[in-house]
């Protein structure tokens, strides 16, 4: 452990993901002594870019600059020299008629849009009545596309609709503009300037705020701080992987009401794509079940296919062990495109976020009736403990820029408290 970790400092930031780095950046000109404590051996948290094969780049975590016209990482990418790719996402398209005809797709999209309209109206009524509801209630009874609409929820929320709050899911501000970072969103976040010391491989175990100075106990020893900004994922707070003394039951309960869903990706190399597989195409099947994947064909024109799985199905595949996502993806792709693709596809990499000890999931969703939990989790404690992370963002939760902005917000709160 470095001597700086042993010192008394002004502000300790727990977690070096987008939120922690955003908080550190916001404090860089404050004149305060600041340190970031990170349990992993890298920065970035749930943003991580790898190169699993020559010429193939893969974002294991976040990959899209959602609401790009309001995404703070767009300007950061420009400052750091990262190229932005503005190719629209192919999510509502279908590159092959096999398994999903144009007529079927139009029918499905109409059902999906009608469901979204019902959800929006329900959220407005709930707000008028200070109420909340479960999203699955607004599926049209008997609609053949209900299982696939539920599958879309697993991609968006990390869980099925019976675990989603109506008010929360409609609070998300989607401007429908989605861009990508050509050399990786995770690489961009890892390159985000770090203006203070970052202690890697340092797992925070206990935060004692019973005295004037806060004592932080870590796997590498203890330090004290005047203020602490906590940016760890909600599941770690809910299961008290970090313990507070005195206890913070309101925070633990709020985190429990904002569990991380499960979303995972798999990358397959694609031999000899030729002209048969389009660049930045989309593939999915009219398979009337929730347990299905969706596929991005040749992202950035790379010779690969990126698969995406969510919800309870993703959790099942994680629990099945390494290689389960690749095996499932190859089965689904060959069922749609033909058995000749089996020899063209080779597993490269896959994520398993629910089994990651420092994440335990992908991103947060509010349980039905608990949309209020985001504000509860975000609220400071005694002007000394501050909370950030995507789960505390009121409108951009589940995104990296929502996390980054929340870190900046927590840093401003800490500075304002010091002035008081």
Secondary structure as UniProt FT lines:
FT   HELIX           3..6
FT   STRAND          8..14
FT   HELIX           18..26
FT   TURN            27..29
FT   STRAND          34..37
FT   TURN            45..46
FT   STRAND          49..53
FT   TURN            54..55
FT   STRAND          56..59
FT   STRAND          64..65
FT   TURN            66..67
FT   HELIX           68..70
FT   HELIX           72..80
FT   STRAND          84..85
FT   TURN            91..92
FT   TURN            98..99
FT   HELIX           102..128
FT   TURN            129..130
FT   HELIX           135..138
FT   TURN            141..142
FT   TURN            144..145
FT   HELIX           146..157
FT   HELIX           161..163
FT   HELIX           166..171
FT   STRAND          179..181
FT   TURN            182..183
FT   HELIX           185..191
FT   STRAND          197..199
FT   STRAND          204..208
FT   STRAND          214..218
FT   TURN            219..220
FT   STRAND          221..230
FT   HELIX           234..238
FT   TURN            239..240
FT   STRAND          243..245
FT   HELIX           249..256
FT   TURN            257..258
FT   STRAND          263..270
FT   TURN            271..272
FT   TURN            274..276
FT   TURN            279..280
FT   STRAND          281..283
FT   STRAND          294..297
FT   HELIX           299..301
FT   STRAND          304..310
FT   HELIX           311..319
FT   TURN            322..323
FT   HELIX           324..337
FT   HELIX           339..343
FT   STRAND          345..350
FT   HELIX           353..355
FT   TURN            357..359
FT   TURN            368..369
FT   TURN            371..372
FT   HELIX           373..378
FT   TURN            382..384
FT   STRAND          385..387
FT   HELIX           390..392
FT   TURN            397..398
FT   HELIX           400..419
//
